[in-house]
Amino acid sequence: MNNDVLFMSRALELAALGRGHVSPNPLVGCVIVHNHRIIGEGWHRQYGGPHAEVNAVRSIADESLLAESTVYVTLEPCSHFGKTPPCADLLIEKKVKKVVVCNEDPNPLVAGKGLAKLRAAGIEVETGLLAERGRELNRRFFTFIEKKRPYLILKWAETADGFLAPADFRPMPISGSLSRQLVHQWRTQEDAILVGTNTARHDNPQLNVRLWSGRNPVRIVIDRHLQLPASLHLFDGSQPTLVYATVPVPETAGATTFIQLDSEAPFLPQLVADLYQRKIQSVIVEGGAVLLESVLRQQLWDEVRIFKSTTILGEGLAAPALRGRLTSTKQVGEDWLMTYQPI
């Protein structure tokens, strides 16, 4: 592994530390190198807080070394004023020698302008180092910008013989305790979690983080005719909840926001378009079967995560039929976790 790859790999590692804290901003890491030695590093830690480049520069003991240093950053330095000043301007002010970028920023507010600023200031710029790894790390951000919708992760647990639940919808744990804990960790990393009407009614889920430490996601529930009882956990006011319907809706009540969609237009495309407008960058779709199958059929998904347990039901609610590319398989406790992407 050459030094450039080594330093950019470190920047990508740092960027990943921001997962669950920076959305809708991208994950960004930065490493500053002088004479083949790292003298500063940082990452974007919190939405609205200093960007990776700022944190990396602040970590340097002797800023006079910047004039002979190379900055490795996972995403093109921003060129516009947002929550913070432009990072491209900071690197120009510090007179860094060279900037190596993993991915160019697809955000129209940046989109090459940061690189152009750096080059106009006489700073040497290289792009595309470990670009595929960078896109994978920021797949939520790239999907959000390029497809103008959230990144959708479908998740379900199924028995060894392919069922989601008993035929009578009776709540029954399918996956093991380690798998359930992993799901709660995932919830801290994504912006929102979506369930359908039947899942809300029969399972009465809390959709929060109880088995891991981190932020609770925004809860989203489909209730087209506003028939779900107010006594459900979803309406307890403990975290932001979006309710999507196709009938006239009441005003926002506490943490619960009601949204009316057009009953004559396709429902899911409207829902994801509204989530995009609300800057929700990623969603875990946790069920039920009708919702999961609808998302699959309309090809709105980006990733599917399936826990396969050793339980045998014999009969029940069948798991959705999936046509996708298996990308990973690993054991989680007594279950197998299989991850798929669209073909």
C-alpha positions, 0 to 999 in steps of 0.5 A: 500500500503506497502512502497516498492510499494509506493516508486516504484510508485513514481519512475514510476511517475518521469520516466514518466516526461521524455516522449518526451525528452529521446528517444531512451533511456527508461523512468527511475525514481529513488527514494532514501530512508533512514529510510522510508524517501525519501532523493533524487529523479530524472529522466532521463530528456534529451537524452544524459544527466545524467541518473535518478540515477545520478540526484537522487544522486545529489539531496541528501544533505548528501551523507553519508546517502547512505550507509544505503539507498535503491535505487528504480529505474524503470529499471536496472542500466546500466553497460556500457559506452554510452552517460554517465558513467555506473549507476551501477558503481555510486551506487557501488562507493556510497556504497548504501545498497540496490537496488530495480528494477522494470524491468530488461533491455532487451538491450543486452548491459545491460541485467542483467550485471548491476544487476550482478555488484551490487551483486558482489559488495555486494549490496542487489538487488531485481527485479520485483517490479511493473514490469507490470506497468514498462513494460506499461510505457516503452512499446515503449522501450521494443517493440523497443528492443524485436521486433526490430521495432518502437512502432506503434500507429494508430490514426484516427477520424471517424463519428458516422456512421463510416466514415473517410472523404467525398467520394470526399476526401474533407478535413473535420474536424471530431473530435472536438477542444479538440481532435485535441489539444490532438493529438498535445500533443501526437505528442510531445511524439512520435518520428515520424508521418506517413501518406500515399500518398493520405493523403499527397496529399488531406489534405496537412498536416503540421504534426507539433505541433501547439496546444501544447508546445513541440518538433515536430516529424519526418515526414514520408510520403509514396510516392512510385513513387515520385509523390507528389508535392514539394509545400506540407507542408511536404517539407517545410524544417521546420522539418526532413522528411523521404520520402519512395519510390520504385523508384530511389530517389534524394539526401537528400535536406535540412531536407528531406531525400529520401529512396528507398525500394525494389519494389519486397519485402513487403513495410511496413516491410522494412519501419519499419525495416529502422525506427528501424535502424534510432533509431525511437522508436515510430510512430503515423500512422495518415492515410489514410485509405489504410495505416491504413488498411495495418498496421492492416492487417499485424499486425504491430500495438501496439495500436489504438486510435479512436476518435468517433464524433457525426457527421453524414456523410451518405456516404464517406470513411469507417473507417478501420475494427478493430479487437482488445481489447478495453482497455479504453474509455473516453470523450474528449470534444464532442468526445469519445476516444477509445483505443485498443490493439491487441488481 
